[in-house]
Amino acid sequence: MENQIPIRVLESKKSEVKVHKPNGSDKIYVRAVSGFFDSFRKISGSLFLFVFAVIPWLKFNGHQAVLLDFTAQRFHIFGMTLWPQDLTLFAWLFIIAAFALFFVTAVLGRVWCGFVCPQTVFTFLFVWIEEKVEGSRNKRIHLDKQQFSFNKLLKKTAKHGLWLLVSTLTALTFVGYFYPMHTLVQSFFTFDLNFWPLFYVLLFTLCTYGNAGWMREIMCTHMCPYARFQSSMFDADTLTVTYDVSRGEGRGPRSKKLTKEQCDSKGLGDCIDCNLCVQVCPTGIDIRNGLQYECINCGACVDACDGVMEKMNYQKGLISYTSEKSLKGIPSKILRPKVTGYFITFLVMFGLLLFSIYTKPNLDLDVVRDRNSLFRDGIQGAIENSYTLVVMNKTQQDQRYKIEISELEGGRLIGNHMVTVPASELANLPISVAIKPENLSEKITPFVFRITNESNEIAEQRSTFIYQ
């Protein structure tokens, strides 16, 4: 055929990806590393664990400061009690948290994943326990290759025992956010805990043990949705853990005695191909292959590489926390449309949350008509309608309320005009309203129930008086 375009088959050469999984094992043996990011991660992780562990033990006005009591349908957060109808506040809180995460991600990449995420914190804690019991990375690899022995059994038992202990304490703390903490701990250790609290303690013990001890990076790479969509928030100005290809390639081992000129003549970049950046990675990736969704930006590879560069008398920063623009010599911009939009939205949502909290009523009133009888004849020729008032005390102190009616000329209450409601409780108060027929011009007359506490806070609810 004329004008036929010749076709050639090209074979692509895949770059070899070195991962620290000895003998094809799926287990990642994380190597210990020290440096700035490791220290920062330990501080942030310790702070997270401290706050997480302390909050359920705090007291406020004689009660547990934070108690999300699903059984009683009350959420106590320091001096504030949230009822089911107040849970829109949690919607605002989740929206604020989402936009805060978007804002931080657009500026600093996945720092949440690398330094504060509970999965990361507990994974590094469990790896630290594993290292203290079984030894360094090479010792752990060697131990797993060994045949069964008493020494191996002892170390494995100690490691898993400590993992289960930490998991149990974590589960108790977590359930303590939803069940009175002192009662939970006392009942658990005296084997007197009810079924459901015990069930959830055991469930979250297994979840913590499985997630941090066994699944580890699988949670980040296969189960966490954030890893899949976080790249949509990245741009050329986002700071991420990045390998400087132009400086590092071609990689390869060399003698420390070689000068820079000798390395250049051999076509060697600054990367000596020691593979330490891979060995310290908790998700088992090679950062030299470019930005990958598995990277959690923990900075472990930065610390490892900086240590090697220092020993080789090279400039640090071959792997660094930087942006794509910075690698090209272009200054990065913090203020840009995406970041500004996230921040403004965050401020607006935060302001709406504060406004909702400030305007949240401390009392509420609901009115239920007696449906068995629309009306009945009362004394002295009056007509009566019966109601049940549901008075809700949303404060954490006992409250006394005065009950009144308005917009019903000639109407009067029959029953108790005052009611005391315990803290964070509701009271059902049967009450009747009486009025003489000549004061009614309609078959159905709307009017208002009003309750007032000693602080002159008012709650009102409209109802109807029926006479047919």
N, C-alpha and C positions, 0 to 999 in steps of 0.2 A: 504494500500500500504506500502511496506517496504521502509525504509530510508526516510520517509516523514518528512520534516522539520516543526516543529510546528510553528504556526503564532499567534502572540499576537497583539491586537489592542491597541495602545497607544494613549491616549488623551493628546494633547499638551496644556499647560497652557500659554495663552498669557498674557504678562505683561500689566498691565493697564497703558495706556498712558494718562497722565493728561494734558489737554490743557485748556487754559483760554477762553473758549467759554461758557458763562453762559446759562443754560437752552437749550443747544443744538444749540444755535445761531451760525451762520457762522461768525459773527463779532468777531474780536480779539480786546480785550481791553488791550492795552499795558500799563504796569505800568511804572511810572517814576523811573529812577535809576540814581545814581551819582557815579562817580569813574573815574579812569584813562582813560578807553576806551571811556566812555561817553564824557569826556572833549576833548579827542583827536578827536572824531567824530564830535563834535560841531565846533572845530577849522577847521578841514578839510572841513566840509560842508559849513561853513561861508566863507572860502577862495574860494571854488568853486563858491558859489553864487556871491561873490564880483567880481571875474574874469569874470564870465558869464555876469554879469550886466554891467560892465564897458567897456568891449572891443568894443561894437557897438558905444559907444560915443567918442572913441578916434579919434583924427585927426592926419593925417600924410601928410605933404606937402599940407595942405589946403583941403584935401579930407578925407572921412571916412577911417580909417586905415584898417578895415576889412570889405569888402563888397563882398559877393558872388552873383553877379548880373547875374542871369540866363537869364533874359530877353535880356540883351545886350551880353550874353555869355562871360562875363569877370569876373574873380575872382581877386579882389584887396586885397592883403595881405601886409600891410604896403607899402614898396617901390617896391613891385613886383606885376606885373599883369600877370595872367595866362589866356591864351586863350584855346579854346577847344583842340588844338593839344598839349597843355602842361599838360593836365590832367593826364598823366601818373605819374606825381609827386604825385598826390593824391593816386594813386595805391601804390606807394612806402610808402607813409605815413600810409596807412591802414595796409600794411604788417608789418611795423615797430611797429605800435601800437599793432598788434596781437602778435608778438613775445615778446614785452615788457610785455604784459599781461601774456603770457605763462611763462616767466621767473619769474615774481613776484608771480604768482600762485604756481609754483613749489617750491618756497622758503617760501612764507608767506601765502599760501592758498588764500581764496577769500577776500583779503583785499580791492580789488577794489569794490566788492559788498557791503562790510560793511561800507566803509568810504567815497568813492568818487563817486560811481554810482549815477547819477541824480535821479533814482527811489528811492534809499535809502535816499538821501538828502531831497527830497521833501516829502517823506513819514514821516520822523521824524519831518520836519517842520510843516506839517499838523497835526500830533499828538500833537505837542507842542501847536499849536493854539487851538486844541480841548481841551486840558487839561486846558489851561488858561481860556477858556470860560465856559466849563462844569464842571471842577473840576477834582479831582483825579480819578483813575480807578474805585474805589467803587462808587463814586458819579455818574460817567458816566453810570455804570451798573444800578444804582438805577433810574437815570433819564430816561433811555430807558424803564424801566419797568413801569414807571408812566403812568397814563392815561393822555389824552390831557389836558393841562392847559396853561394859559398865560405865566407862568414862563418857561415851556418847549418850547413853541413856540418862546419866546424871545431868549432863549439860542441857539436853533437850527438855528434860522434865523441869529443870529449874527455869529455863527460858519460858516455856509455855505456862508454867505456874505463875511467874511474874506477869506475863501477858494477861492471864485470866484475872489476877488480882487487880491490875490496873483497869481492866475492862469492867469488873464488878463495881469498883469504886466510881468509875465513870457512869455506869448505868444507874447506880444509886443517886448520884448527883443529878443526873438528867431527870429521873423520875421525881426527884425532890422539887422540881419546878412545878409539878402537877399534883403532888400529894404532900401533906405536911411533913417537912423534912425530919424533925425530931421524932415524930411518931414512926416514920418510915424506917429510920436507922435502928431505933430501939426494937421495933417489931421484927425487923429482918434478922438482927443478930440474936434475938431470943426465939427465933423460929415461930413467931406468932403473927406473921404478915398475912393479910387477906389474899385471896386467890389472884385478883386482877393486878394489884400492885406487884405481887411476886412474879406474875406472868411477864409483866413489862420489864421488871428488873432483869429477869433471865433473858428475855428477848433482846434487850439492848446490850446486855453482856455479850451475847453471841454475835450481835451486829458489830460491836466495837472490836472484838477479838478477830472476827472474820475480815472486816474491812482493813484494819491497820496491820494485822498480823499476816494475813494470807493474800488478800486481794490487792492491797496496796495500789500500785500504779494502774491496775485494771479499772479501779473506780474513776481515775482521772482520764484515762484514754478511751474507755468504752462505755462508761455509764453516766458520766457527768455531762449534761447538755452544754454547759458553758464552754467546754473545749471545742465544741463544734461551731458555735456562732461567734466566739470572741474575735475571730479575725475580721468580722464585718465592722468592728469598732477601731481597727488598726488603720493607720495611714503612715506616710513616710516620716512623720514627726514623732510617732509613738516610740517610747523608749522600750526596747526589748533586749534580751540577752542575745548577742549577735557575734558571730565569728567574722573577723576581718579577712576575707578571702585574698584580697590584693596583697596583704602583708604576710599571710601565713603560707600561701602556696608558692612553689611546690613543697609540700611537707615531706619530712624524712628525717631519720636519725642522723646525728653527726657528733663529732667530738666537741667537747666544750672548748677545746683549744683553738678551734677554727675561728678565724676572724670573719668579720662581716663581708669583706671583699671575697674571701675564699668561699664562703657560703653562696654568695651571688654568682661566682664563677661556676659553681656546681649546680646552679638553678634551684637552690634551696631557699625556701622562705623561713619565717621565724618558727613555724610549727615543727616540732621535732617528732611528731607522731608518737608521743608517749602513751596516748590513749587514756590518760587520767581523766580528761573531761568526760569521757564515756563512763568510766568506772565509778565516778561520784554521782552520776545522774540518777535520781530516784525513779525515773520513767524509762531508763535504758536507751536513750536516743543519742545520736552523735550530732552535736550542735553544728559541727563543721559542714553538715549536709544542708544547712540553711534553716530558716524558721519552719517549725513543725507544730502541728496542733497539740502534740503530746508534751511540748515544753511548758512547764509551769512557772518559769521565770524565778526559780528559787536561787539562782546565782551560784550554785555549788560548782559548776564548771568554771565560772569566773575565778573563784578562789583557787581552784586547782591549777588553772592555767597561769595565774599570776605568780603562784608559788614556783612553777617551773621556769617562767620567764626570769624570775629573780635569781634562781640558781644558775641560769645560763647567762646572766648579766645582759639580758635583753630588756627592752622597754615593756612594761606591763600594758595590758589592755588588748592583747591579741583577741581574747574573748572579753567582751565588756557589755555593760548596760548602756546602750546607745541607740540612736535612731538611724534609719536608712540614709537620711540626709546628712547626718554627721559623718558617716563613713565616706560620703562623697565630698566632704569638705564644705557642705552647705549648712549654715546655722539653723538649728531646729526652732520652731515656733511653738510656744506653749498655748498662746491665745490664737485660736483658729475657729472657724464657724462651728465645727462639730463639737469641740470642747466647750465653747461658749454656750451653745444650745443646751447641752447636757447640764451645765452648771446653772443656767437660768431656770431650767425646768426643775432642777433639784431645789433651788431656793424657793420657787413658787409652791411646790408641793410641801416643803418643810413649813413654810408660812401657813398654809392651809391646815396642816396638822396642828400647829400651835394654836391657831384660831379655833379649831374644833375642840381641842382640849380645854381651852379657856372658856368657851361657851357651853361646854357640856353641863347639863343640869345635874344637880346633886339629888334631886327627887323627881319622881315621875308618878303619874296617876293614870289608871285605866278604870273604865266604868263598864260594868256588865249588867244589863237589864235582866230582871226576873221574867223569863219567858213563859213560865207556867201560868201567870196571871197578868194581863196587860194593866189592869187597875182593879181597885176594890174600894168599897165604901168604908170610910173611916169614922171616927167619932166627930160629933158636932156637925154632921152633914158634909164633912170634907171628903175629898177623893184622894186616895193614896196610890202611889207607884213605888215598887220595891226595886232596889239596886244592890249590887255588890261592888264596893270600891276596892280596887287593888292599889294599895299605897306602897311605893317602892322607895326604900331608903338607900341611896347610892353612895352614902358616905360610910366611913369606918368608925362612926360613933352613933350611939343610940340617939334617936330624934323623936321629938314630940310634935305632932301636927294638929292644927286646927282646921276643921272642915266647915265650908260655907257653900251657899249656892247664890247665883246671881242671874239676872235677866229673866226671873220668874216672879213677877210681882204678886205678893200675897202668899208665896210659897214658904214653907218652913220644913226644917229637918226633924225627923222623928228617930231618935236613937242617939248614940254617943257622938258628940261633936268634937271630941278629942281622941287621938289614938297615938300610942307610943310604939315605934317600930325599931327593933334591934338593928345594930350596924349591919349593913350589907344584906338586909333581909327585906321581905315584903310581907304585908299584912292584908288579909281579906276581911273587909268590914261590911257586914250587912247594914243597910240603912234605908229608910223610907223618906219620901217627900210627899207632903200633904198640902192641898190647896182646895179652896172652896170653888164649886163649879162656876159661880158667877164671875170669878176672876179669870176664867178661861174663855178666850174668843175663838180658839181653834181646837180641832180634835187632837192635833199633834203640835205641841208647843216646845220649841227648842230652848234650852237653858244651859247653864254652865256650873259644873262642880269645881270648887277651888280648895286646894290645901295650902297651908302656910306653916313654915317651921319657925323656930324661935329666932332665926337669923333673917326673918322676913323674906325668905326665898319662896317663890310661888310656883305651883304647877296647876294647870287647868285642863279640864277635859269636857267637851260638849256632850250633851245627851238630850233626850227628849222626854217630855211628860205627855202621856197618852190618856185621853178620855173620850170614849165614843158612846 
